[in-house]
Amino acid sequence: MPMDESNQIDALRESIFSQGHQSVSVTRYRHHEISTGLDEVVEEYPVALIYNGISHAVMMVTPVNLDLFAIGFSLSEGIIQHVRQIYDLDIEKSPLGYQIHITIASEAFAQLKAHRRSLIGQTGCGLCGIESLQQVDASLAKITISAPTEWLSLIPAAMISLQKRQPISAVTGGAHAAAWVCEGDVLMVFEDAGRHNALDKLIGYLVKHKIPLNQGFVVMTSRASYELVKKCIQLDISLLATISAPSTLAIETAKRSGLTLASFCRNERFSVYT
């Protein structure tokens, strides 16, 4: 039987400690002069997600907050419908990378196995397992409560605040960030070499701490791709703001589901596409 919901997330084990970057040797060429030194480089390792003993996906992840990543990935990819379906979570480090062993409820695992049988592409690509274009529409949820228009005015200040709260990117220049904004304040920021991983870590945190997802929105230091839009829709997050450009499929998907999508959010300017 699953643990009580109140104790469920607290019982999940914390990820193996990592600062998210490493010092590496570098040779620099500047103005015809050569020097050697050290650079800080963002970490990226293979992380295998294993559900009830069966490997489902291997993602390239910065090994910080791996427990939150596993929770967020499981929810945003529709593997589980609510966190009560996670019974246990264990993280192991090996010379090749990390393994996250996740024990999920039998009904969720049965659905996962049925989905695996229909896979037609690489796991984690966002549209894998979809057998026809019509299923793309059918698989999308709908935003239940639209984002208030006044949230748009909060985006510029949130982006400025976000830029000051990226410790990994500050020393490496190589990490994306996803942040949660509520009442104009950036409450939490997560970083990763992969933009979708950063969002999954943020989702994991929000769910772990039972933060209402209809009371805030997400800002990200990346372009707006289909996969980011779909993950927000899956969790009923009604507004996504990104610093760079959207794709056509991201815009079309946001429109169909009722997600507010703002991009090119920089220098106190932004463009609203849906």
N, C-alpha and C positions, 0 to 999 in steps of 0.2 A: 504494500500500500504506500502511496506517496506520503511524504512528510506534511505536517500542517503548513499552510502557506506562509504563516508568520515566521516559521523557522526555516522554510525551504531555502531561501537565498542565503541567509546567514550561514547555513551549513555547507554551502559550496566553498571549495578550497580556493585560496588566493593563488594567483599565477606565480610562477617562479620569478624571482626578482631580476629585473633588467632595467637599465637606464635608457635603453632604446638606441644607443649609439656607441661606437667604438673608435678608438684612435688607430689610424693606419698611417704607414709611411707614405710620403708623397715627394715627388721631385717637381719643383716649380720653375717655370720658364717665364721670366718677366723682363721686358726691355733688354733682351739678349743676355740676361744674367740667369745663372742656374743656382738654385739653392735646394736643400733638402729639409724636411721637417715632418710634422704630424698634422693630419686633418681628422676632424670628427666626422664620421660617416654613419648615416642611419642604418640600423640593423634590419635585416630581412632574412627570415628563415622559413623553410617549409613547415607547415603546421597541419598535421593530419587530424581530421575530425572523425571520431570513431563512435558510432551509435550502437549500443547494445552489442558490442564486439565486432561490428561490421564497419569497415572504413567507407566513408561516404564521399569525402572531398579532401584534397590537399591544397591549402591556400598558402600564398606567400605573405607572411605577416611580420610586423615588428613585434617582438615578444615582450610587450608591456600590456598588462591588464588582459591576459589571455582568457581568464575566467569570464570577464565581461564580454569579450569577443565571442566566445562560444555561446553564451546566452543570447546575445544579440543576433548572431548568425542563425541560430536555431529558430528564432522568432521571425526574423525578416525574410528568411527563405521558406517560411511556412512549414518547417519540419515539425514544430510544435505550435499549438494555438494559444497556450498560456504557460507561464513558467511552472505551474504546478505539475506539468507533465515531465519536468526534469527531476529525477529522483536522486542522482548523484553526478558529480563531476570531478575528474581527477586529471592532473596535468603531469606528464612525464617528459623529461628532457633526455635526448640521446645525441650521439655525435652527428647524426644527420639532421636533427631539428627537434620538433616537439610533437608529442601525441596528446590529444585531449580525448579522454574516454568519458563519454556521456551516456548515462543510463536514463532512458526515457520510457514513458508509459507505453503499454502494449498496443493501445489503439494508435498512438502516434507512430510507433515503429512499424505497424502493419501498413499504414499509409505510406511511410517512407519506402518500404520494400516494394510496394506497388508502383510507386513513382520511379524507382530505380529500374524496374523492368521495362519502362517505356523510354529510358534515356536514349537520345539520338545524337548527343554531342558531349563535349567535355563538361564535367560537373562544375557548377559555379559560374557558368557563362551568362546566366540570367534568363535565357530562353530555352535551356536544355529541357528535354522531356515534353516540349510542346510539339504535337504531331501535325498541327495545321495552323495557318495564320488566324483562322477564326478563334482558335483557342487562346490567342494572346488577349483578345478582348474578354473572353469568358473567364479567364483566370484572374482578372483584375478586380480588386475590391473598390468600394466607393468611400470617399471621405464623408463621414457622418455629420460633422459640423464644420462649416467653412471658416477659414481664417478671418478674423475681424480686419477690416480695412485699415484700422489704425496701427496694426502691427507693421505695416509697410514703412511707416515713419521711424520705426525703431531700428531698421536694418543698418543705416550708415554708422550709428554709434556702436552697434553690436560688432560690425566688422572691424572698427578701430580697436575696440576692446579685445577682440579675438587675436589681432596681430601681436598684442603684448603678452599673450598667454600661450605661447607655443615654444616650450623649452627645447624640444628636440629639433624643431626647425630652426630655432635661433642659432644653434651651434653647428647644424649640418646643412641647412637649406634644402633638405631632401624629404620632408615629411608633410603630409596633408593633415588637416585638422577639421574636426567636426565639433560644433558647440551647441549647447542648449540655451535658448534665450527665453526668459520669462519676465514679464513686466519691465522690459528694457535692459535687464541685467544678464550678462553672460554667466551662467551658474556653473557650468562644467565644460571642460575641453578635453578631447582625446585626440591623440596623434597616431599616425601610422604611415608607412611607406605607400600603402594602398588607400585610396579615398573611401572605398566601400568598407574596408576594415575599420577605418576610423569611425564611420557611421555605425557599424555594428557594435563597436565598443561603447559608443554613446548610448545606443539603444539598450544594451545590456545594463548599463548604469541606471538609466531611467527606470527600467523595469525592476531592477534589484531594489531600488529605493522607493518604489511605488509612487513615482512622480506622475501626476496626471498629464497625459500626452495631449490633451485638448487645451492646455493652459500656456503653451509656449510653442516655439518653432526652432528649426535647425538652420544654422549658417555653416558654410563649408568653404575651405580654401581650395576649391577645385572647379572643374567644369561640371555642368549638370548633365549627367548621363542617365540613360534609361534605368540602369540598375539602382542608382541612388533614389530616383523618383519612385520606383517600384517598392523599395524597402520602406520609404516613408509612408506610402499608401498602405502597405501591409500592416503597419502599426497605427494607422489612422492619424498620422502627423499631417497637419493641414497646410503648412507653409515650409518651403525649402528655398533658401537663398544661397547662391553660390557666387564666388568671386569671378569665375570665368564663364565661358559661353555654354549655352545649352545645345543639345542635339535635337534634330527634328523629332525623333522618336520620344525623347524625354518630354518635349512640349505636347505632343499628341497624347501621350499616356497621361500626363498631368491633366489635360483638358477632359479626357474621358472619365477620369476618376474624381475630378473636383479639387485637385491639389493646386494651391497657389504657388507658382514658380517664378522666382525673381533671379536674374543673373546679371553678370557684369556689375556686381555690387562692389564698387571701389570709388575712392575719391568723392564720397558722399553722393554718388550717382548710382542708379540701378535701372534695369529694364524689367518690366513685368510682362511675362509671356502668357500667363493664364490667370 
